[in-house]
Amino acid sequence: MVSSHTGALPRPKLKSPGLLSEILGTVVFVIAVTVLFDLAIPRSLVDGHSMQPTFFGNDRLVVSRVHYLLGEPQRGDIIVFNSLDPWEAERGVMLIKRIIGTPGDTVELRDQQVYVEGELLEEPYTLEPCRISNSRCRDRSWELGAGEYFVMGDNRNNSKDSRVFNAVPMENIVGQVIFRYFPLDAIGIIPN
């Protein structure tokens, strides 16, 4: 036989955290989200003029590490990478350049113009043509191996790039530049 009880059972009381516990939990959460965000999408500051007219000194950029976890760097991508110079690498110096050649490509400088796999590369993003008087613009070619990327600055006459330090290994690439957030009049997504 089942008996019916008309009286309501008391509900268990929820433990409510104190104000200090709530503040501490919120602070820990904000710190964790900030650290994870910086690991996945670090911010970078342009220092110098090697990427003019695309970027200028003091431009502030967002770099995505995630892009290259899901795919391979492509020609035209603008990347940030750890310097290949041992002195600079030891001090955490990172460079920003545009990918011109990908693994397996042959990159040539011929008559101050860039050829990839024998085809003239159309480059509307460069500041000016390479000057013949610039030693970095002399005729030369590079064959890229597995995991190697040939990079150049958009300001060809004033850029220390793969013409000087050769190809960038994949393990040196930090990520792809995806967004400019400063200066305010140039905010926007960075096309490759």
N, C-alpha and C positions, 0 to 999 in steps of 0.2 A: 504494500500500500504506500502510496506517495502522498506526502502531506504538502499542502501548499502554504507557503509563508508569505503573508501579505506585507510584511515589513521589509524595507529596502536595506540591503547589506551596505555597510559603509565602504566607500571607495578608498583604495589605497592612495596615500598621499605621494605626490611626485616630489623627489628631492630637487629643489631649485638651487642652482649654484649661486654662490655669493657674487657680489659685484667684482671683487678682485679676481676671482676665478674666470668670470666672463671676459674681463679685460685681457687677462693673460692668454686665454684661448684665442681671442681675436688677434692679438699681437703675433702669436706663433703662426696663425693661419696666414696673415699678411706677409710675414717674413718668408714662409715656405713658398707662397705663390710668387713672390718677387724673385726668389732664388731660382725657382723652376723656370720662370719667364726669361730671366737673364741667361740661363743655360741654353734654352731653346732658341731665344731670339735676342741676342746681345745687341747693344747699341754701339755705334762707332762714330768717331769724329774725323773728318777729312782734314789732313794737315799737309799743305803743299798744293802744287798746281799741276801735277802730272796727269790729272783726269779732266782738266778743262777742255771743252766747255761744259761737259756733263756735270762735274762737281767742282766746287770752289772751296778754298780754305775755310774751315769752320762750319761747313755743311754737317748736319747731324743726320745719321742714317740708322735704319733698322736692318740687321743682318739675320737671315734665317739659316739656322743649322739644319732644320728639318728638311728643307728642300733636297739636300743631298743624302739624307737617310732613305728617301723614297725614290730617288732617281740620280742620274749622272749629270755632272756639269755639262752645259752645252755652249757651243760657239755663240758669242754675243753676251753671255751672262757676265755681270759685273760681280766680282768676288772679293772677299777679304781673306788674306792668307798670312800665315806666319812667315816672317822674312827668312830667306835662305842664307843670309849673311850670319855667320856664327855669333859675331859681336852683337848684332841687332836682335837675333833670336834669343840670346841670353837675357836681353833686357825687355823681352816681350813685345818687340816692334812688329806691327802688322801692316801690310800694304794693301792697297786697293787698286785693282786693274781689271781690264776686260779680257775675257777668254777669246783668243783668236784661233788657236788650234787645239784639237782634242786627241786622245790616244790614237796612234796609227797615222795621223796626218803628217804631211810634209808641208812646212811653212817656209816660204821664200820671200826675201826682200829683193826686188828686181826693179831697177830704175826708180828707186824711192817709193815703190808701191808694194803692197802685200798680196801675195798669192798663196792660196791654200789648195793643195792637190792640183796645182797648175792653173787654177781659176783665179782671176783678179777678184779680190774681196772689195765689195762696195762698202764704203765706210763714211756715211754721212755724219757720223758723230765725232769725227776728228776735228781738232782745232785748225790745223793747217797741214799742208803736205810736208812730208819729210824733206829736209834740206840736204842737198848733196854734201855740203860742208860739215854736216853732223856725222861723226864717226859711227853712230848707231844706225844710220840710214844706208850704210854701204851694202852692196849686194852680198847675200849670204843665205844659207838654207839650214833648216833644222828638221830632223826626223824624230817624231815623238814616239816613245815607247809606251808600254802598258802603264796606265795610271799617271801619265804625264800630260800637263796642260801648258800651252804656250800663251803667255799673257802680255798685253801691251797697255800702256797708258794712252788715253785719247789725245793727249798733248804730246805727240810723237817726238818732237824736238827737245822736250824737257821731261823725259820719263826714264827712270831706271827700271827696266823690266826684263823680260826673257831674252832680249837682245844682249843683255849684260850678264844675267845670272842663270840663263838657260831655263829649261822647263820647270814648272812647279809640280812637285809630286802631290797626288791626291791627299796624302796624310797631312800636308801643310795647309790645306784649304779649310778655313773656319766656316764659311758659309756664303750664301748669295745675298747681295744687297737687294732689298725688296721695297724699301720705302724711305723717303726723305721727310723728316719732320721739322727741320729748321734749315734755312730761314722760312718764316711764315709765308712769304710770297712764292715759295717754290715747293710747298708741301705736295706730296703725291707719290703714287706708285712708280717704281722704276722699271721701265720696260727693258727687256733684253734684246 
